[in-house]
C-alpha cells in the first residue's frame, strides 16, 4: 500500500493498525523475558549543570557498585514493603497490595472523587445499593457495582440509570501533623491528630482517609516504563523523589575522601527504575501512609535501629526472609534477627552510609541533626523496593506454559484441559485478538506500557524466551508474525509517543496510556495533570514542545528521540499538497533527526513518515491550526497488565467494576463516556454483537493469565504477617466507636488479618474481589469462582 493509500485509510476513519497489519501483537509467554536493566549515572551539579559519572548498579555490573549485595538488598526491600512501622499509623506498602499485588478490602474503601473538578468530587454520593450507602466506613456490596449502570449493560444508547464520580479505592492513614518519631518503640509516629478530617469522618469521629484512585497490582510492574495510573513515577530514579530529572532539588549524600567536607549533594540518574521512583510517594502521602510534613530522614531515624517486622510474624520458610527470621517450624515469631541499619550496611556501598558524624544534612527544628545513613534513607528504601518487586514476576500462568503452534499461537495443550475447555479458551483467545484488545494489552506483559521490554524482544540477537518446549526467538516476529508490533507503532527502537486516530481526529499520545471512556475526564484528568513543578506529565505534550523548539521544556530522556516514522498516522510527509491534518512540504518539513544530525529512518514502521515540521512550521501551526499538533491527555491512564486479572479487582482507575463480566460489558458498550479524548479503538470493539457464550469464553481466556503461584501465594509471592485496617468498629446507630489509641476523636480500627505464608504457599486459594462482597447464590454464574 502506498503512502497516499495509507493516509486515505486514516482520513476515512479507520485505524491504520487494524487495516494494514493483521491483529497486532499476540499474548506471549513471559518466561525467560529479562527484567529491564537498571543503569545510569551519579550526577554532580557543577556551574548549574549536571555532570554525569557512570555508576554500576549491582555487583555483577562491576566494582564500586551502588548495591554491594543484591540478596541482602532484596531482603531489605521485602521487609520494608510489608513492615507496618514504615507508615505513620500502621500502614505498610503491602497494606494496599496484599492480594495478588492489589487490594481486596471492601469496607471504608470509598473516596468522594477528590481528583474531580466537579463540585460533587468533594462530597460522598449514594451508591447503587441505596440512598444511605457510600461514604466513610461503608461496607461495599455486590449491588454497588458497576458504579455506571445502563438499562442494557451492552448498549450505551439504552440510557444511563446510575453514575457517580465516587471512587472505590484503598483506605490509608488518619493523617495529622507530624511532630516526631521514636527510634525504638511504637508503630505510630508522633502526630497532632486533634482535628478531624473535613471529609473522612462520621459525626465528630475521624475515620481513615481513602486514596483517590484504585490501587493496581504491583506484580510485574517492574516492566512498566512509568508507574502510577498517571505515570508520575518516573522511569529515572533520582534518589529522593518520584520525579526523575524533573526535580532539580533531588539528591543523595556521598562520602568523598578527597573533600574537606566529607559529603556533597548529588543526584542519581538510574534508568528503568520507575518502581524506586514510585516508592518515594506513598510513605510521605497523607492519604496513604503518612502524617503531613513527614520526611525521609525521619522515616530512617524511626526504622534504622529497629528489628525489621518487629511486631509481625515471619514464616520460617519465607523464600527471602526465612533464613534471618526468628521463627522455627510450628513456632512463628515476629521479627528478624537483625536491624534495618545492619541490612542497609550489608546491602549498599559504604560511601552512601559510612560517614557516622552528623553533618550538613539538616534536621527538623528542635530535633538532633541527621547523620548520612538517615539522610540517604530514601535511596536505600527506593532501590531496595525496586529490587524486591523485581522478583514479583508471574510467568507460570497457563498462557506461559501452553504449547504453541508454528505461528506461536497458544494451543492450550499440555495443561490437562478437557477438549471442551480447550475449545472455549481458544474461542476466547480469538475474540480477544479479533476485537484488537491486544493493541493495548500487548506482548508478554499484556500491556504496551512495557515499552523497553516489548522493543527489546524485537532485536534479532539469537536469543530465545518462553518455556523450553515452546521457545520463541527474539526478532521482528517475536510478538507475532509479519511484524505484528507495527500495528501499535512499536519497533526495536523504544519510542514514548505515537500518533493515531482519536475521536475522529489525528492526535499524538503517550504509548502505554489510553482514555477508554471509563468516566468524564473532568472526574480525573489523569495524564493531563502537571507534576509538582508545573511540567506536564504527558510525554506527548513535551514532544510538542520539542517540535516547537522549546527544548528547555523537554524534561524526560527519550522525548527528543521519538521516531516519527514509527507513528501509526503520519505527522509530516513529502508532498506538494496541503492538509489540515499533516505537515507537508509547503508548510516546511525536515528529516526527523536532522536537528540532532542523526537520521531517524532505520527499521521504520513507515519510512515515508520520517519527517517532522520545522520549528517555524510548528509554531505557525500552533498559532493557526493547533490541531496538527494535537495531543490526547485528559482522562488518560496507564494501560494495566492483564496478568492475574481475575484476582486484582476492583477494576479501572476508579475501581468502578467488580467482575470481569462487568469489564466485558463496559467494552461491549464502547465505554461509559464519550469525549474528544477517547481513544478510537474502543469504538471498533464489537463484543455487543457476540453471544453471551462468546463473552464467557473471553473471560475463560483471561483466566488463563493467572499464575497459580499467585493464586496460592507461593514463592516469590509469599509474605510476612500483616494486619490491615479494614473499616472501623460500628456503634450500632450508623456511626463508629471513637477512642482510638492514637487520639480519642478517631475511630477504633477493625482489622483484616493476613497470615504469614512461606515459600510453599497457602492451602486455600485467593479468591476474586467480587467474592469478598457478600454471599453469592448458587444459581449465580459467579458462584463457582468463589469456592475455596
C-alpha positions in Angstrom: 0.0 0.0 0.0 1.5 3.4 -0.9 1.6 6.4 1.3 -1.4 8.2 -0.1 -3.5 5.0 0.3 -2.5 4.7 4.0 -3.3 8.3 4.6 -6.7 7.9 2.9 -7.5 5.0 5.2 -6.8 7.3 8.1 -8.9 10.1 6.7 -11.7 7.6 6.2 -11.8 7.0 9.9 -10.2 3.6 10.0 -7.3 2.7 12.3 -4.4 2.0 10.1 -3.2 -0.6 12.6 -6.4 -2.5 12.1 -6.3 -2.4 8.3 -2.7 -2.9 7.3 -1.5 -5.3 9.9 -3.3 -8.4 10.9 -4.4 -8.3 14.5 -1.3 -6.9 16.1 1.0 -8.4 18.8 -0.1 -11.7 20.4 -0.2 -12.6 24.1 3.2 -14.3 24.5 5.0 -16.2 27.3 6.8 -14.2 30.0 9.2 -17.0 30.9 12.8 -16.0 30.0 12.0 -12.4 29.4 14.6 -10.3 31.2 13.8 -7.6 33.7 14.8 -4.2 32.3 18.3 -3.5 33.4 18.9 -0.6 35.8 21.8 1.6 34.7 22.8 5.2 34.8 24.8 8.0 36.4 25.7 9.7 39.6 25.2 13.4 38.6 27.0 16.3 40.3 25.8 19.9 40.0 28.7 22.0 38.6 28.1 25.6 37.5 24.4 25.0 37.3 24.9 22.0 35.0 24.5 18.3 35.9 27.8 16.4 35.2 27.4 12.7 34.6 29.6 10.0 36.1 28.7 6.4 35.1 27.9 4.1 38.0 27.5 0.4 38.4 24.1 -0.6 40.0 24.7 -4.2 41.1 27.9 -6.2 41.9 27.5 -8.1 38.6 27.8 -4.8 36.8 31.3 -4.1 38.1 33.3 -2.8 41.0 32.2 0.1 43.2 28.5 -0.6 42.6 25.7 1.2 44.5 24.4 -2.2 45.7 27.1 -4.5 47.0 24.9 -7.5 48.0 21.8 -7.9 45.9 20.2 -10.7 48.0 20.6 -8.6 51.2 19.0 -5.6 49.4 16.1 -7.8 48.3 15.6 -8.9 51.9 15.7 -5.3 53.0 13.1 -4.4 50.3 10.8 -7.2 51.3 10.9 -6.3 55.0 10.3 -2.6 54.2 7.4 -3.4 51.8 5.5 -5.4 54.5 6.5 -3.5 57.7 3.7 -1.5 59.3 6.3 0.6 61.1 7.0 2.3 57.8 3.7 4.1 58.0 2.7 6.8 60.4 -0.2 4.8 61.9 0.2 1.1 61.0 0.1 1.3 57.2 2.7 -0.6 55.1 3.2 -0.7 51.3 1.7 -4.2 51.5 -1.5 -2.8 53.2 -2.8 -1.8 49.7 -1.1 -4.6 47.8 -1.6 -7.8 49.8 -4.0 -9.6 47.5 -2.3 -10.7 44.2 -0.4 -7.4 44.5 -3.7 -5.4 44.7 -6.2 -4.6 47.4 -9.3 -6.7 48.1 -10.7 -4.8 51.1 -14.4 -3.9 51.0 -15.0 -1.6 53.9 -14.1 2.1 54.3 -12.8 2.0 50.7 -14.6 4.9 49.1 -13.2 8.3 48.1 -15.7 11.0 47.1 -13.8 11.7 43.9 -11.2 14.2 45.1 -9.5 14.3 41.7 -12.7 15.7 40.2 -13.0 19.3 39.1 -16.8 19.0 39.7 -18.3 20.1 43.0 -19.6 16.5 43.5 -16.0 15.4 44.0 -15.9 17.0 47.4 -18.9 15.1 48.8 -19.9 11.4 49.1 -22.8 10.3 47.0 -25.1 7.3 47.4 -24.0 4.1 45.7 -26.4 1.9 43.7 -27.4 -0.2 46.7 -29.4 2.5 48.3 -29.9 6.1 49.4 -27.8 5.7 52.6 -25.0 3.7 51.0 -21.5 5.0 50.4 -19.3 7.3 52.5 -16.9 6.7 55.4 -16.9 3.1 56.8 -19.4 1.9 54.2 -19.4 -1.9 53.6 -19.5 -2.4 49.8 -21.9 -5.0 48.4 -22.5 -6.9 45.2 -25.2 -4.4 44.1 -22.9 -1.4 44.4 -21.1 -2.4 41.1 -20.7 -1.3 38.5 -20.9 2.4 39.5 -22.0 3.3 36.0 -25.3 1.4 35.2 -27.2 1.3 32.0 -30.7 -0.2 31.2 -28.9 -2.6 28.8 -25.3 -3.1 30.0 -24.2 -3.9 26.4 -25.7 -0.8 24.9 -24.8 2.8 26.0 -27.7 4.2 24.0 -30.1 2.3 26.3 -29.8 5.0 28.9 -27.8 5.6 32.0 -29.6 4.7 35.2 -26.8 5.5 37.7 -23.5 7.2 37.8 -21.1 8.6 40.4 -17.7 10.1 40.5 -17.0 8.4 43.9 -14.1 6.1 43.6 -13.6 2.6 45.1 -10.0 2.6 46.3 -7.9 1.9 49.4 -8.1 3.1 53.0 -4.9 4.6 54.3 -3.9 6.9 57.1 -5.7 9.0 59.7 -3.1 11.7 58.7 -2.4 14.6 61.2 0.6 16.9 61.5 3.9 15.1 62.0 6.0 16.1 65.1 8.5 13.3 65.7 9.3 9.6 66.0 10.8 7.1 68.4 13.9 5.2 67.3 12.9 2.0 69.1 9.3 1.5 70.1 5.8 2.3 68.9 4.4 1.6 65.4 2.9 5.0 65.1 4.6 8.4 64.6 4.1 11.3 66.9 1.5 13.4 65.1 -1.0 16.0 66.1 -4.3 14.3 65.2 -6.6 16.5 67.2 -8.5 18.0 64.2 -10.9 15.7 62.3 -10.5 15.4 58.6 -13.2 17.6 56.9 -14.3 14.8 54.6 -13.4 11.5 56.2 -15.4 11.4 59.4 -18.7 10.2 60.8 -20.3 12.7 63.1 -17.4 14.0 65.2 -15.3 10.9 64.9 -12.5 10.7 62.3 -12.1 7.8 60.0 -9.1 6.7 57.9 -8.7 8.6 54.7 -9.1 6.8 51.3 -6.9 7.3 48.3 -8.4 9.0 45.2 -7.5 6.1 42.8 -7.8 2.3 42.9 -4.6 0.5 43.9 -3.3 -1.6 40.9 -1.2 -4.7 41.3 2.5 -4.3 41.8 3.2 -7.8 40.4 5.1 -7.5 37.0 5.1 -3.7 37.5 8.9 -3.6 37.1 8.3 -3.9 33.3 6.4 -0.6 33.1 8.3 2.3 31.8 6.4 4.5 34.3 4.2 3.7 37.2 1.1 5.0 38.9 -2.1 5.4 36.9 -1.0 8.9 35.7 2.7 7.9 35.1 4.1 10.3 37.6 6.6 7.6 38.9 9.4 8.5 36.5 11.4 5.9 34.7 14.5 7.8 36.0 15.2 7.4 39.7 16.9 10.4 41.3 17.4 9.0 44.8 14.8 11.0 46.8 11.6 11.9 44.8 9.3 10.4 42.2 10.2 13.0 39.5 13.5 11.8 37.9 15.4 14.6 36.2 12.5 16.9 36.6 13.4 17.5 40.2 16.4 19.9 40.4 16.4 19.6 44.3 16.6 15.8 44.5 19.8 14.2 45.6 21.8 11.8 47.7 24.7 12.3 50.0 28.1 10.8 49.0 31.1 10.4 51.2 34.3 11.5 49.3 37.7 11.1 50.9 39.2 13.9 48.7 36.9 16.6 50.1 37.4 18.5 53.3 33.7 18.4 53.7 33.1 14.6 53.6 29.7 14.8 51.9 28.3 16.6 48.9 24.9 16.7 47.3 24.5 14.6 44.2 21.6 13.3 42.1 21.1 9.7 40.9 20.0 9.2 37.3 19.1 5.5 37.2 17.2 4.4 34.1 14.5 1.7 34.3 13.9 2.3 38.0 10.3 3.5 38.0 9.5 1.3 41.0 12.1 3.1 43.0 10.5 6.4 41.9 7.1 5.0 42.9 8.4 4.1 46.3 9.1 7.8 47.1 5.4 8.7 47.1 3.2 6.7 49.4 5.3 6.9 52.6 5.1 10.7 52.5 1.5 10.9 51.3 -1.1 11.9 53.9 -3.9 9.8 52.4 -1.8 6.7 52.1 0.8 6.1 54.8 1.9 9.4 56.5 1.2 12.3 58.6 1.7 15.6 56.9 5.2 17.1 56.7 7.0 13.8 57.4 10.4 13.5 55.7 12.5 10.6 54.5 15.3 11.2 57.1 12.6 10.9 59.8 11.5 7.6 58.5 15.1 6.5 58.5 15.5 7.7 62.1 12.4 5.7 63.1 13.5 2.4 61.5 17.2 2.1 61.3 17.9 0.8 64.9 14.8 -1.3 64.9 14.3 -5.0 64.3 12.5 -5.3 60.9 8.9 -6.5 61.2 9.3 -6.4 64.9 5.6 -6.9 65.5 4.8 -9.2 62.6 5.3 -12.9 62.3 7.7 -14.1 59.6 7.3 -17.6 58.3 10.4 -19.8 58.9 10.1 -20.9 55.3 9.8 -17.4 53.8 11.6 -17.6 50.5 13.6 -14.4 51.3 13.3 -13.7 55.0 13.2 -17.3 56.4 17.0 -17.6 57.0 17.0 -14.4 59.1 13.6 -14.9 60.8 13.3 -15.8 64.5 10.7 -18.5 63.7 11.1 -22.2 63.6 8.8 -25.0 62.3 5.5 -24.8 64.1 6.6 -21.7 66.1 6.1 -18.5 64.1 7.6 -15.4 65.8 7.7 -11.7 64.9 10.8 -10.0 63.5 14.2 -10.8 62.0 17.5 -11.4 63.8 19.0 -8.2 62.5 18.3 -4.4 62.3 17.5 -2.2 59.4 20.8 -0.5 59.8 22.6 -3.7 59.5 20.7 -4.7 56.4 21.5 -1.3 54.8 25.2 -1.6 55.6 25.3 -5.1 54.2 23.4 -4.1 51.0 24.9 -0.7 50.0 28.2 0.8 49.2 29.7 2.4 52.3 30.1 5.8 50.6 26.4 6.2 51.0 26.2 5.5 54.7 29.6 5.3 56.4 30.0 9.0 57.5 29.0 8.5 61.1 29.1 12.0 62.4 26.3 14.5 61.9 26.8 16.9 59.0 25.1 19.4 56.7 22.1 17.1 56.3 19.6 19.4 58.1 17.1 18.3 60.7 13.6 19.2 62.0 13.7 22.2 64.4 14.2 21.1 67.9 15.4 17.6 66.8 19.0 16.3 66.6 20.8 16.7 63.3 20.6 13.7 60.9 23.6 11.5 60.0 24.4 10.3 56.5 22.5 7.0 56.8 19.4 8.8 57.9 19.8 11.5 55.2 20.1 8.8 52.5 17.3 6.6 53.7 15.1 7.5 50.7 17.7 6.0 48.4 18.0 2.8 50.4 14.2 2.4 50.5 13.7 3.1 46.8 16.4 0.8 45.5 15.6 -2.0 47.9 11.9 -1.9 46.9 12.8 -1.8 43.3 14.9 -5.0 43.7 12.3 -6.8 45.8 9.5 -6.0 43.4 11.7 -7.1 40.5 11.3 -10.6 41.9 7.5 -10.5 41.8 7.1 -11.8 38.2 4.3 -14.2 37.4 5.5 -16.1 34.4 3.9 -19.5 35.1 0.3 -19.0 34.1 -1.3 -21.3 31.5 -0.6 -18.8 28.8 3.1 -19.2 29.6 3.0 -23.0 30.0 0.9 -24.0 26.9 2.4 -25.5 23.8 2.3 -23.2 20.8 1.8 -23.9 17.1 4.1 -22.9 14.2 2.7 -19.3 14.3 3.3 -19.1 18.1 -0.4 -19.2 18.8 -1.3 -21.0 22.1 -2.7 -24.5 21.6 -3.7 -24.9 25.2 -2.3 -28.4 25.0 -0.2 -30.0 27.7 -2.2 -28.3 30.5 -4.6 -31.2 31.4 -7.6 -29.4 30.0 -10.6 -31.2 28.5 -11.2 -30.8 24.8 -14.3 -28.7 25.6 -12.3 -26.3 27.8 -9.6 -26.0 25.1 -12.2 -25.1 22.6 -13.7 -22.5 24.9 -10.4 -20.9 25.7 -9.3 -20.9 22.0 -12.5 -19.1 21.1 -11.9 -16.6 23.9 -8.4 -16.0 22.6 -9.8 -15.4 19.1 -12.3 -12.9 20.4 -9.6 -11.1 22.3 -7.5 -10.7 19.2 -10.4 -10.1 16.8 -11.5 -7.2 18.9 -8.0 -5.8 18.9 -7.7 -6.0 22.7 -4.0 -6.8 22.1 -3.3 -3.4 20.6 -3.2 -2.1 24.1 -2.7 -5.3 26.1 0.4 -6.3 24.0 3.3 -8.7 24.4 4.3 -10.9 27.3 3.1 -8.4 29.9 -0.1 -7.8 28.1 0.4 -4.0 28.2 2.0 -1.6 25.8 3.2 0.3 28.9 6.1 -2.3 29.0 7.9 -0.1 26.4 11.5 -1.3 26.7 10.6 -4.9 27.1 8.4 -5.0 24.0 11.1 -3.3 21.9 13.9 -5.4 23.3 12.3 -8.6 22.2 12.2 -7.4 18.6 16.0 -7.2 18.5 17.4 -10.1 16.4 20.2 -11.4 18.6 20.0 -15.2 18.6 18.3 -15.3 22.0 15.0 -17.1 22.9 12.3 -16.7 25.5 9.4 -18.9 26.6 9.4 -22.4 28.1 11.9 -25.0 26.8 9.3 -26.8 24.8 7.9 -23.6 23.1 10.9 -21.3 22.6 10.3 -18.0 20.8 13.2 -16.4 19.1 13.9 -12.7 19.6 13.4 -10.7 16.4 10.8 -8.8 14.3 8.2 -11.7 14.7 8.8 -12.3 18.4 5.4 -10.9 19.4 3.5 -12.1 16.3 4.3 -12.9 12.7 4.6 -10.3 9.9 6.0 -7.7 12.2 2.8 -7.7 14.2 4.0 -4.9 16.6 3.9 -2.5 13.7 0.2 -2.4 14.4 0.9 -0.4 17.5 3.9 1.6 16.2 6.4 -0.5 18.1 9.8 -1.4 16.7 13.2 -2.4 18.3 13.7 1.3 18.9 11.7 2.2 22.0 9.5 5.2 21.5 7.5 7.1 24.0 4.9 8.8 21.8 2.7 7.8 18.9 0.0 9.4 16.7 -3.3 7.8 15.8 -7.0 8.4 15.2 -8.7 9.8 18.4 -12.4 10.6 18.3 -12.3 11.3 14.6 -9.1 13.4 14.5 -5.4 12.6 14.5 -3.6 13.2 17.7 -0.4 12.3 19.5 -0.5 10.2 22.7 1.8 8.6 25.2 2.5 5.0 24.3 1.1 2.7 27.0 -1.7 5.1 28.1 -5.3 5.5 26.9 -8.7 7.1 27.5 -11.2 4.3 27.2 -14.2 6.3 28.4 -14.4 5.0 32.0 -15.8 8.3 33.2 -15.9 12.0 32.5 -12.3 13.3 32.1 -13.3 16.1 34.5 -13.7 13.5 37.2 -10.0 12.8 36.9 -7.7 14.2 34.2 -5.0 11.6 34.8 -2.1 12.1 32.5 -3.4 15.5 31.7 -2.1 16.8 35.0 1.2 18.5 35.8 4.0 17.5 38.1 4.9 19.4 41.3 6.9 21.9 39.2 4.2 22.8 36.6 5.5 20.5 33.9 3.1 18.2 32.0 3.2 14.5 33.0 2.5 13.7 29.4 5.4 12.8 27.1 3.2 13.8 24.1 2.8 17.3 25.4 6.6 17.5 25.9 7.1 16.2 22.4 5.1 19.2 21.1 7.5 21.4 23.0 10.4 19.7 21.2 8.7 20.3 17.8 8.2 24.0 18.7 11.9 24.3 19.5 11.2 24.9 23.2 13.9 22.4 24.2 14.1 23.6 27.8 10.5 22.4 28.3 11.5 18.8 27.5 12.2 17.2 30.9 12.4 13.5 30.3 15.0 11.5 28.4 13.7 9.9 25.2 11.1 12.5 24.3 13.5 14.3 22.0 14.3 10.9 20.4 10.8 10.0 19.4 10.7 8.5 15.9 8.0 10.0 13.7 8.5 7.1 11.2 7.0 4.7 13.8 3.8 6.7 14.1 0.6 4.9 13.1 -0.6 8.1 11.4 1.9 10.5 9.8 2.8 13.8 11.4 4.6 15.0 8.3 5.5 13.7 4.8 6.8 14.9 1.5 4.0 16.2 -0.7 3.2 19.4 -2.6 -0.4 19.2 -1.4 -1.6 20.8 1.9 -3.6 19.4 4.7 -5.1 20.5 8.0 -4.1 17.1 9.5 -0.5 16.7 8.3 2.6 18.9 7.7 3.7 18.8 4.1 6.5 20.3 2.0 4.8 23.7 1.6 4.4 24.1 5.3 8.1 23.5 5.9 9.3 20.0 7.0 12.7 18.4 7.8 14.0 14.9 8.1 13.4 13.6 11.5 16.7 13.7 13.4 18.2 16.4 11.3 18.1 18.8 14.3 20.5 16.5 16.1 22.4 15.4 13.0 21.3 11.7 13.4 18.8 10.4 10.9 15.8 8.5 12.4 14.8 6.5 9.4 16.0 3.0 10.2 13.7 0.0 10.8 10.7 2.2 10.4 7.1 1.2 10.5 6.5 3.6 7.6 9.7 5.1 6.2 7.7 7.8 4.3 6.7 9.3 7.7 10.3 10.1 8.8 9.7 13.8 8.7 8.8 16.5 11.3 7.8 20.1 10.8 10.4 22.7 11.0 10.4 24.9 14.2 8.9 27.7 12.2 6.2 25.5 10.7 5.4 24.0 14.1 5.0 27.4 15.7 2.8 28.7 12.8 0.6 25.6 13.2 0.4 26.1 17.0 -0.9 29.7 16.3 -3.2 29.0 13.4 -4.1 25.2 13.2 -3.2 23.8 16.6 -5.0 20.5 15.7 -1.9 19.5 13.7 0.0 19.3 17.0 -3.0 18.0 19.0 -2.4 15.6 21.9 -4.7 13.3 23.9 -4.0 13.5 27.7 -7.2 14.3 29.6 -8.8 11.3 31.3 -5.9 9.2 30.0 -4.4 6.5 32.2 -1.7 3.8 32.1 -2.8 0.6 30.4 -2.7 -2.1 33.1 -1.3 -5.6 32.7 -3.9 -8.3 32.4 -1.8 -10.9 34.2 -3.7 -12.3 37.2 -6.6 -10.1 36.2 -9.2 -12.4 37.7 -7.7 -11.7 41.2 -6.9 -8.0 41.0 -10.4 -6.4 41.1 -12.0 -3.9 41.5 -11.1 -2.8 38.0 -10.2 0.5 36.3 -8.5 3.5 37.9 -11.7 4.4 39.8 -12.5 0.8 41.0 -15.9 1.1 39.3 -16.3 -2.6 38.3 -16.2 -5.7 40.5 -16.2 -8.5 38.0 -14.6 -9.4 34.6 -18.2 -9.7 33.2 -18.7 -6.1 34.0 -15.5 -5.2 32.3 -16.5 -7.1 29.2 -19.9 -5.3 29.3 -18.1 -2.0 29.6 -16.1 -2.6 26.4 -19.2 -4.1 24.7 -21.0 -0.7 25.1 -17.8 1.0 23.9 -17.1 2.7 27.3 -19.3 4.8 29.6 -18.4 8.3 28.5 -17.7 9.8 25.1 -15.3 12.7 24.9 -12.8 14.2 22.4 -10.0 12.5 24.3 -11.4 9.0 23.9 -9.2 6.5 22.0 -10.8 5.5 18.7 -10.0 1.7 19.1 -12.7 1.5 21.8 -15.4 2.3 19.2 -14.2 -0.5 17.0 -14.9 -3.2 19.6 -17.8 -5.5 18.5 -18.4 -7.5 21.6 -22.0 -6.4 21.9 -22.9 -8.4 18.9 -21.2 -11.5 20.2 -23.2 -14.2 22.1 -23.2 -14.5 25.8 -21.3 -17.7 25.4 -18.6 -16.0 23.4 -18.2 -13.3 26.1 -18.0 -16.0 28.7 -15.3 -17.7 26.6 -13.4 -14.4 26.6 -13.4 -14.4 30.4 -12.2 -18.0 30.4 -9.3 -17.0 28.3 -8.5 -14.1 30.6 -8.4 -16.6 33.5 -5.5 -18.4 31.8 -3.4 -15.3 32.6 -3.4 -16.2 36.3 -0.3 -17.8 37.8 -1.1 -20.5 40.3 1.8 -19.3 42.4 0.0 -16.0 42.8 -3.3 -17.8 43.5 -1.7 -19.8 46.3 0.9 -17.2 47.4 3.8 -19.5 46.7 7.3 -18.1 46.4 8.1 -15.4 45.3 4.6 -14.2 46.3 4.9 -15.4 50.0 4.9 -12.7 52.7 5.1 -11.9 56.4 2.0 -11.5 58.6 0.0 -8.3 58.1 -2.9 -6.7 59.9 -4.6 -4.4 57.5 -7.1 -1.7 58.8 -10.5 -2.8 57.4 -13.0 -0.3 58.4 -14.0 0.8 61.9 -16.0 -0.6 64.8 -19.6 0.3 64.4 -21.6 1.7 67.3 -25.0 0.2 66.2 -26.6 3.5 65.2 -24.9 4.3 61.9 -21.8 5.7 63.5 -18.4 4.4 64.7 -16.9 3.9 68.1 -14.3 6.5 69.0 -11.4 6.2 71.4 -8.6 5.0 69.1 -5.3 4.9 71.0 -3.9 7.4 68.5 -6.4 10.0 69.5 -9.7 10.0 71.4 -11.6 11.6 68.5 -10.6 8.9 66.0 -12.5 5.7 65.3 -11.4 2.3 66.5 -9.9 0.2 63.7 -11.1 -3.2 62.7 -8.5 -5.4 61.1 -8.2 -8.0 58.3 -5.6 -10.5 59.4 -3.3 -11.7 56.6 -1.3 -14.6 58.0 2.4 -15.2 57.3 2.9 -17.5 54.4 6.1 -19.5 53.5 7.5 -20.4 50.1 5.2 -23.4 49.8 2.2 -21.1 49.9 -1.3 -21.4 51.5 -3.8 -24.2 51.4 -6.8 -22.2 50.3 -6.5 -20.1 47.1 -7.0 -16.4 46.8 -10.5 -15.5 45.6 -11.6 -12.8 43.2 -12.6 -9.4 44.6 -16.3 -10.0 44.0 -16.2 -12.9 46.4 -15.4 -10.5 49.2 -18.6 -8.6 48.7 -21.0 -10.9 50.4 -22.9 -14.2 49.7 -23.4 -15.3 46.1 -26.4 -17.5 45.3 -25.7 -21.0 43.9 -27.7 -20.0 40.8 -25.3 -17.1 40.1 -22.7 -17.9 37.4 -20.1 -16.3 39.7 -20.8 -18.9 42.5 -18.2 -21.4 41.3 -15.4 -18.8 41.1 -15.9 -18.1 44.9 -15.4 -21.7 46.1 -12.1 -22.1 48.0 
